[in-house]
Amino acid sequence: MAEYDDPENTILMELKDGTVVIKLLPDVAPGHVERMKELAREGAYDNVAFHRVIDGFMAQTGDVQNGNMENAFNIRMAGTGGSDKPNLKAEFSRVPHARGSLGAARSQNPDSANSQFFINFKDNDFLNGQYTVYGQVIEGMEHVDNITRGEPPANPDRMISVKVAADVA
């Protein structure tokens, strides 16, 4: 295993082209960080589709209810669900929605984030202070850049596996 500064707060996301390493920000958004780690440890994110991928904007995934491509998958439903856990309170901060940042997807209600998230393809400052930022890609952004585009994509890519680095031997 590679060495990470804080393996308990590092996510390893396996995509078709390779591993994306995400540094979580527990000091900024502790609730969102804990939820991501909890769902990763349950295997809930494994095989979940990128259901909304907008060129020059972001790639959205994380619908563990309707997005699992190995379990009665329907692309039209992907993006409409969450997990069986309660929604999270917004944890807005001054951390910008920069290229590679991880943002919590939600409805119009700021306190409606659950399991879905997005990774920004570029700096999206217009999102600052409106969506919780709780992670940053530190390696493998080129793999995120290669995710198939579409709303929804005709043949969506998926997160093959999502693990907490501390759990990988």
C-alpha positions in Angstrom: 0.0 0.0 0.0 1.2 3.5 -0.7 1.9 5.8 2.2 -0.7 8.5 2.9 -0.5 11.3 5.5 -3.8 10.3 7.0 -5.0 6.9 5.8 -8.1 7.0 7.9 -9.2 10.1 6.0 -8.1 9.0 2.5 -10.4 7.4 0.0 -9.2 5.0 -2.8 -11.7 5.1 -5.6 -11.1 2.5 -8.4 -12.3 3.6 -11.8 -11.9 1.9 -15.2 -8.6 3.7 -15.9 -7.0 3.5 -12.4 -7.2 4.7 -8.8 -8.3 8.1 -7.7 -7.0 9.1 -4.3 -9.2 11.6 -2.3 -8.1 13.4 0.8 -11.1 13.9 3.0 -11.5 17.1 5.1 -12.8 16.0 8.5 -11.9 19.4 10.0 -14.1 21.1 7.4 -17.1 18.7 7.1 -17.0 16.0 9.8 -20.5 14.7 9.2 -20.0 14.3 5.4 -16.6 12.7 5.9 -18.0 10.1 8.4 -20.8 9.3 6.0 -18.5 8.7 3.1 -16.3 6.4 5.2 -19.3 4.5 6.6 -20.7 3.9 3.1 -17.3 3.0 1.7 -16.7 0.5 4.5 -20.2 -1.1 3.9 -19.3 -1.5 0.2 -22.3 0.7 -0.7 -20.4 2.7 -3.3 -19.0 -0.3 -5.2 -20.4 -0.5 -8.8 -22.4 2.7 -8.4 -22.8 4.7 -11.7 -21.7 8.2 -12.6 -25.2 9.2 -13.6 -24.7 12.9 -14.3 -21.5 13.9 -16.0 -21.3 17.4 -17.5 -18.3 18.4 -19.6 -16.5 21.3 -18.1 -18.5 21.1 -14.9 -18.6 17.9 -12.8 -19.1 14.2 -12.5 -21.9 13.1 -10.1 -22.3 9.7 -8.5 -23.1 8.0 -5.2 -26.8 7.0 -5.5 -26.4 3.8 -3.5 -30.1 3.1 -3.7 -30.6 3.3 -7.4 -27.2 3.5 -9.0 -25.6 0.1 -8.3 -25.0 -1.3 -11.8 -24.9 -4.8 -10.5 -28.3 -4.7 -8.7 -31.5 -4.0 -10.8 -29.9 -0.9 -12.3 -32.1 1.6 -14.1 -30.2 4.7 -15.4 -33.4 6.7 -15.3 -33.7 6.2 -11.6 -30.0 6.8 -10.8 -29.7 10.1 -9.1 -33.1 10.0 -7.4 -32.0 8.1 -4.3 -29.6 8.0 -1.4 -28.8 5.6 1.4 -30.9 4.2 4.3 -29.2 6.7 6.6 -30.6 10.1 7.6 -29.8 13.2 5.5 -26.9 15.3 6.6 -26.9 18.9 7.8 -25.0 21.3 5.4 -21.4 22.0 6.4 -20.7 25.0 4.3 -17.2 26.4 4.6 -14.7 28.8 2.8 -13.1 25.8 1.0 -13.6 26.5 -2.7 -15.2 24.2 -5.3 -11.8 23.9 -7.0 -10.8 21.4 -9.7 -10.8 18.0 -8.1 -12.9 19.0 -5.0 -15.6 16.7 -3.7 -18.9 18.3 -3.2 -22.1 16.9 -1.5 -25.0 16.6 -4.0 -28.4 17.6 -2.6 -31.8 18.9 -3.5 -32.9 22.5 -3.0 -32.9 21.9 0.7 -29.4 22.6 2.0 -29.8 19.9 4.6 -30.7 17.1 2.1 -27.3 15.6 1.3 -27.1 11.9 1.9 -24.8 9.7 -0.2 -24.5 11.4 -3.6 -21.5 13.5 -4.4 -19.7 15.2 -7.3 -16.1 15.8 -8.4 -15.5 19.1 -10.0 -13.7 19.0 -13.4 -12.7 22.7 -13.0 -12.9 25.5 -10.5 -16.7 26.1 -10.0 -16.6 29.2 -7.7 -20.3 29.8 -8.3 -20.9 26.8 -6.0 -18.9 28.2 -3.1 -20.8 28.4 0.1 -23.8 26.6 -1.4 -22.7 23.0 -1.4 -20.6 21.2 1.2 -17.0 20.5 0.2 -15.5 17.5 2.0 -12.7 16.2 0.0 -10.0 16.8 -2.7 -8.6 14.5 -5.3 -4.8 14.4 -4.7 -3.9 11.7 -7.3 -5.6 10.3 -10.4 -7.6 13.3 -11.5 -6.8 12.2 -15.1 -9.0 9.2 -14.5 -11.9 11.4 -13.4 -11.4 13.5 -16.6 -12.0 10.3 -18.6 -15.4 9.5 -17.1 -18.0 9.2 -19.9 -20.2 12.3 -20.2 -23.9 12.5 -20.3 -27.1 13.4 -18.4 -27.4 10.5 -18.1 -24.6 8.8 -20.1 -25.7 6.2 -22.6 -23.1 3.8 -21.2 -22.2 5.1 -17.8 -18.9 4.5 -16.0 -19.0 3.3 -12.4 -17.0 3.4 -9.2 -15.6 -0.2 -9.3 -14.7 0.0 -5.6 -14.4 2.7 -2.9 -12.3 2.0 0.1 -10.8 3.8 3.1 -7.0 3.7 2.7 -6.6 2.6 6.4 -8.6 -0.6 5.6 -6.4 -1.6 2.6 -3.6 -4.1 3.6 
